[in-house]
Amino acid sequence: MSQAEAVRQTPAARTPSMMWTFGLFRNEVLTTFRRWRTLALLGVLAAVPILVGIAVKVETGDGSSAGPGGGGPAFISQITNNGLFLVFTALAATLPFFLPMAIGVIAGDAIAGEAGTGTLRYLLVAPAGRSRLLLTKYATVMTFCLVATLVVAVSALSVGALLFPLGDLTTISGTRISFADGLGRALLIALVVAASLIGMAALGLFVSTLTNSGIAAMATTVGLLITVQILDQIPQLHALQPYFFSHYWLSFADLMRDPVYWDDLTKNLGLQALYAAVFGAAAWARFTTKDITT
Amino acid sequence: MAPFASDDSTTATDADELRAARRRKAARYVVPVAVVGVAAATIGLVPALADSGDPDLPKISAQELIEKIAASDVQQLSGTVKITTDLGLPDLGGLENSLASGMESGDGGSSADPSSKLTELVTGTHTLRVAADGPDKQKLSLLENAAEYSVIHNGKDVWGYDSKSNEVYHSTAPDGAAAGKERKEQDVPATPKDLAEEALKSVDDTTSVTVDGTAQVAGRDAYRLVIKPKDSGSTVGQITVAVDSKTGLPLKFTLTPASGGAAVVDAGFTQVGFGKPAASTFDFTPPKGAKVSEGKDREGADVEKGPRHDPAGAKPEEDLGKELDGLKVIGKGWNSIATFDTGGQGMPSGSEAGGDLGGFLGSLGDKVKGDFGSGTVFSTRLVNALMTDDGKVYVGAVTKDALVKAADAGK
């Protein structure tokens, strides 16, 4: 009987305190964010708004407006008038691919990476319990979702403030709101974007429990993301599309309407919760019953 | 390494434990499956349970209901309208868009010009938001992906704002309310009320109007008014208007073709409130850096753009008359057919033109022959058009046979 199995078989033997769980979580977060890989991913995410900002600045240097005819990512034509719009443009530009790819890497690596390097069984030797470890891993991935989104938003806000004027802004419905209100909406949008990635994170974590190879789990998760994004573009599949986790991602823009249009936003959050419940439960079923040999 | 696998001396008790462990393992997978099951049941059942059946309302005659619509004086309102149009036009996809944008630059219009923007409504499903506060303040917004197009009428000003391209269109309404109302009628009808008014205009002795039970629309009790052409020959099957039982406001408009199938036009409130919208809703100042184009004289602009409204078909046939010169209307009521002479050669048939274009146009229509000669019929689910080889055009919401008959008679 392996050590890990013994840990699972005797859950009543110890009752770790809340502080202990928090310690495990803090440990996981620090380990994740100290990795060069994580820092490189965050660096790439921070670079996107900088590139978009400079590109718009250069293009509109002669006074013309960006994105003639409304091309390019959402909100891009308003950036020159108000730097705050760079936050929305940057999130709209990173949400379809960069952000979920980063989540896929972190989530895919969460369990499979530990198994691959042979550290998983040592983690389980600690009196944590598998369910608790899985929850901690998921919490860590969600923390990364939030941090990654905030990195994009803060980088975009700094670049926007440096290159473009700030001030009262016009919502996409044509009404005006104050800059403070705009900042509040930007924060809300960042939170919604982070929440939009919860489903993807649960999916990645589930894939991660299926294999012992971190690379395989990351590739599968990112591959699934790309597949779903492509399927979401095929009109013949419109009956299925409302159930794709990425289908309502861009609904965060509805927060910039006045009054806010909640229909798609609530659908998005509900869908993310559903994915989190289904794949979280599947990951739990798999992880608590699988044999840890490495 | 499986649990207990290394234990060579497996006893009967161990085997039992092994089986129990396997069962426990399998039981865990029930959890995700159960979550999927509960979610599927919720998605499937909740709309069915929420549909509490048709409301009980006092009986009302069709005449009373029409009067109720006419007397309806809803001044303050805000709501969301979903409009789906399926005219069965050939799906040209991107080509259609590029043609439209070509026309755009051709007449120097702005993408924020209401008359060009609202024609987008003729295909697909769109979500609109409407808000009104008296005759001087109205707002209509077309919700797009991460963008919105709004037409705002506030007192003397009419603004069109396209957030995607950050372009603004501005024109003034000379004497406020009256002009605003007049203009509203000239635009493409978008709300159920506009559509219902257009439909009721065409009510005459060729039409049967009945009240057919009740329905629930946007959480409000409504009567269903059914308008049907009496004669055969029209492509219009029936028009159903759901009228709010309290305010008399049309809440839902559905036009089904005689050929059956999905509704050609289906426009209805998904959410509606009769409170006073916030005053800031109607305030508009062009954002800094937005390109503002001033509207020309509205009349001129409309005539110029008139022909582009034709494919809409959402307009009852009478309206076509206003927009084209030298146009005659044959027949009356639902079976009226508009006819005009292009004065040209007509549509080159595939063999004559020889080129790809001729073949392409020919493939969209059907060749027909009659006493009038020969021509090509272009059909959609609602409007059919016959273009004869000598350049005459017959258009109407009538069947192909009726068009040929009209052409024969006109010869």
Interface residues (C-beta under 8 A of the other chain):
Chain A: M1 S2 E5 S65 G67 P68 G69 G70 A74 F75 S77 Q78 T80 N81 N82 A92 P165 L169 T170 I172 S173 G174 T175 R176 L250 A253 R257 D258 P259 Y261 D263 L274 A277 V278 F279 A281 A282 W284 A285 R286 T288 T289 D291 T293
Chain B: M1 A2 P3 F4 S6 D7 R24 K25 R28 Y29 V31 P32 V35 V36 A39 T80 S101 S111 T127 R129 S141 L143 N145 A146 A147 E148 S150 I152 W159 Y161 D162 S163 K164 S165 N166 A278 S280 T281 D283 F284 T285 P287 K288 G289 A290 K291
